[in-house]
Amino acid sequence: MTIKFYGDLVSLSDLKVNPGRVMKHTTEVHRPVLLTSRGRGVAVVQSVSDYEKAEEERAFMRAVVAGLADLEAGRELSLSEAKKRLSLK
């Protein structure tokens, strides 16, 4: 998935003038905003809740990929062995 910043470009000078508007925008649209300086992207601003959600999703996907790699390498446990290792009934 590629993020497109079509309507979400803000110059650093606009951010300095009205930071509240930029933060409100990121929270309302749930998309990051690309900050620009002299027409070039220099940073991305994103709401904390959206950042945390994205990090959780990335961590989950990394765990899935690691699990699939373990399966392909033959590193697997039966359900009963996993429960035993985790001290579950």
DOGU-965566 format. One record per residue (C-alpha): residue number from 1; residue in three letters; chain; x, y, z. Coordinates in Angstrom, 3 decimals. Example, Ala and Ser with C-alpha at 12.3 -4.5 7.8 and 13.67 -1.06 7.14 Angstrom:
! DOGU-965566
num=1; residuo=ALA; cadena=A; x=12.300; y=-4.500; z=7.800
num=2; residuo=SER; cadena=A; x=13.670; y=-1.060; z=7.140
END
This chain:
! DOGU-965566
num=1; residuo=MET; cadena=A; x=0.000; y=0.000; z=0.000
num=2; residuo=THR; cadena=A; x=1.330; y=3.393; z=-0.978
num=3; residuo=ILE; cadena=A; x=0.235; y=6.574; z=0.755
num=4; residuo=LYS; cadena=A; x=-0.799; y=9.368; z=-1.604
num=5; residuo=PHE; cadena=A; x=-0.467; y=12.906; z=-0.242
num=6; residuo=TYR; cadena=A; x=-2.589; y=14.687; z=-2.881
num=7; residuo=GLY; cadena=A; x=-4.580; y=16.985; z=-0.587
num=8; residuo=ASP; cadena=A; x=-2.423; y=16.523; z=2.471
num=9; residuo=LEU; cadena=A; x=0.534; y=18.771; z=1.712
num=10; residuo=VAL; cadena=A; x=1.396; y=21.572; z=4.120
num=11; residuo=SER; cadena=A; x=4.382; y=23.874; z=3.908
num=12; residuo=LEU; cadena=A; x=6.452; y=24.410; z=7.031
num=13; residuo=SER; cadena=A; x=5.556; y=28.107; z=6.941
num=14; residuo=ASP; cadena=A; x=1.820; y=27.224; z=6.957
num=15; residuo=LEU; cadena=A; x=2.438; y=24.862; z=9.872
num=16; residuo=LYS; cadena=A; x=4.135; y=27.670; z=11.808
num=17; residuo=VAL; cadena=A; x=1.205; y=30.006; z=11.177
num=18; residuo=ASN; cadena=A; x=-1.587; y=27.576; z=12.063
num=19; residuo=PRO; cadena=A; x=-0.400; y=24.324; z=13.698
num=20; residuo=GLY; cadena=A; x=-3.831; y=23.650; z=15.233
num=21; residuo=ARG; cadena=A; x=-5.472; y=23.465; z=11.811
num=22; residuo=VAL; cadena=A; x=-2.928; y=20.922; z=10.601
num=23; residuo=MET; cadena=A; x=-3.335; y=18.755; z=13.699
num=24; residuo=LYS; cadena=A; x=-7.129; y=18.927; z=13.468
num=25; residuo=HIS; cadena=A; x=-6.916; y=17.857; z=9.810
num=26; residuo=THR; cadena=A; x=-4.751; y=14.804; z=10.573
num=27; residuo=THR; cadena=A; x=-7.124; y=13.721; z=13.337
num=28; residuo=GLU; cadena=A; x=-10.265; y=14.171; z=11.232
num=29; residuo=VAL; cadena=A; x=-9.118; y=12.512; z=7.999
num=30; residuo=HIS; cadena=A; x=-6.987; y=9.770; z=9.608
num=31; residuo=ARG; cadena=A; x=-4.228; y=10.319; z=7.064
num=32; residuo=PRO; cadena=A; x=-0.709; y=11.636; z=7.542
num=33; residuo=VAL; cadena=A; x=0.186; y=15.111; z=6.297
num=34; residuo=LEU; cadena=A; x=3.359; y=15.685; z=4.300
num=35; residuo=LEU; cadena=A; x=5.278; y=18.769; z=5.445
num=36; residuo=THR; cadena=A; x=7.169; y=20.522; z=2.704
num=37; residuo=SER; cadena=A; x=9.986; y=23.018; z=2.509
num=38; residuo=ARG; cadena=A; x=10.717; y=24.716; z=-0.797
num=39; residuo=GLY; cadena=A; x=8.391; y=22.262; z=-2.533
num=40; residuo=ARG; cadena=A; x=10.067; y=19.115; z=-1.219
num=41; residuo=GLY; cadena=A; x=8.763; y=16.700; z=1.380
num=42; residuo=VAL; cadena=A; x=10.701; y=16.925; z=4.640
num=43; residuo=ALA; cadena=A; x=8.545; y=15.257; z=7.304
num=44; residuo=VAL; cadena=A; x=5.241; y=13.544; z=7.984
num=45; residuo=VAL; cadena=A; x=2.761; y=14.520; z=10.705
num=46; residuo=GLN; cadena=A; x=0.255; y=11.973; z=11.935
num=47; residuo=SER; cadena=A; x=-2.126; y=11.755; z=14.890
num=48; residuo=VAL; cadena=A; x=-0.894; y=9.662; z=17.806
num=49; residuo=SER; cadena=A; x=-3.862; y=7.287; z=17.654
num=50; residuo=ASP; cadena=A; x=-3.337; y=6.641; z=13.936
num=51; residuo=TYR; cadena=A; x=0.399; y=6.148; z=14.496
num=52; residuo=GLU; cadena=A; x=-0.231; y=3.646; z=17.302
num=53; residuo=LYS; cadena=A; x=-2.771; y=1.746; z=15.189
num=54; residuo=ALA; cadena=A; x=-0.337; y=1.563; z=12.265
num=55; residuo=GLU; cadena=A; x=2.459; y=0.336; z=14.559
num=56; residuo=GLU; cadena=A; x=0.205; y=-2.391; z=15.968
num=57; residuo=GLU; cadena=A; x=-0.712; y=-3.488; z=12.444
num=58; residuo=ARG; cadena=A; x=2.966; y=-3.585; z=11.399
num=59; residuo=ALA; cadena=A; x=3.887; y=-5.609; z=14.506
num=60; residuo=PHE; cadena=A; x=1.080; y=-8.064; z=13.773
num=61; residuo=MET; cadena=A; x=2.167; y=-8.458; z=10.152
num=62; residuo=ARG; cadena=A; x=5.803; y=-9.008; z=11.213
num=63; residuo=ALA; cadena=A; x=4.612; y=-11.748; z=13.612
num=64; residuo=VAL; cadena=A; x=2.575; y=-13.396; z=10.856
num=65; residuo=VAL; cadena=A; x=5.566; y=-13.348; z=8.494
num=66; residuo=ALA; cadena=A; x=7.811; y=-14.791; z=11.219
num=67; residuo=GLY; cadena=A; x=5.243; y=-17.513; z=11.918
num=68; residuo=LEU; cadena=A; x=5.010; y=-18.432; z=8.250
num=69; residuo=ALA; cadena=A; x=8.805; y=-18.566; z=8.027
num=70; residuo=ASP; cadena=A; x=8.852; y=-20.897; z=11.057
num=71; residuo=LEU; cadena=A; x=6.316; y=-23.172; z=9.370
num=72; residuo=GLU; cadena=A; x=8.335; y=-23.295; z=6.152
num=73; residuo=ALA; cadena=A; x=11.478; y=-24.118; z=8.149
num=74; residuo=GLY; cadena=A; x=9.694; y=-26.934; z=9.976
num=75; residuo=ARG; cadena=A; x=9.696; y=-25.156; z=13.330
num=76; residuo=GLU; cadena=A; x=6.222; y=-25.952; z=14.573
num=77; residuo=LEU; cadena=A; x=4.542; y=-27.253; z=17.721
num=78; residuo=SER; cadena=A; x=1.390; y=-29.207; z=18.311
num=79; residuo=LEU; cadena=A; x=-1.388; y=-27.395; z=20.142
num=80; residuo=SER; cadena=A; x=-0.869; y=-29.567; z=23.211
num=81; residuo=GLU; cadena=A; x=2.879; y=-28.793; z=23.283
num=82; residuo=ALA; cadena=A; x=2.242; y=-25.060; z=22.903
num=83; residuo=LYS; cadena=A; x=-0.262; y=-25.149; z=25.784
num=84; residuo=LYS; cadena=A; x=2.221; y=-27.087; z=27.903
num=85; residuo=ARG; cadena=A; x=5.000; y=-24.528; z=27.239
num=86; residuo=LEU; cadena=A; x=2.658; y=-21.667; z=28.069
num=87; residuo=SER; cadena=A; x=1.311; y=-23.422; z=31.171
num=88; residuo=LEU; cadena=A; x=-2.224; y=-23.375; z=29.823
num=89; residuo=LYS; cadena=A; x=-4.877; y=-26.017; z=30.400
END
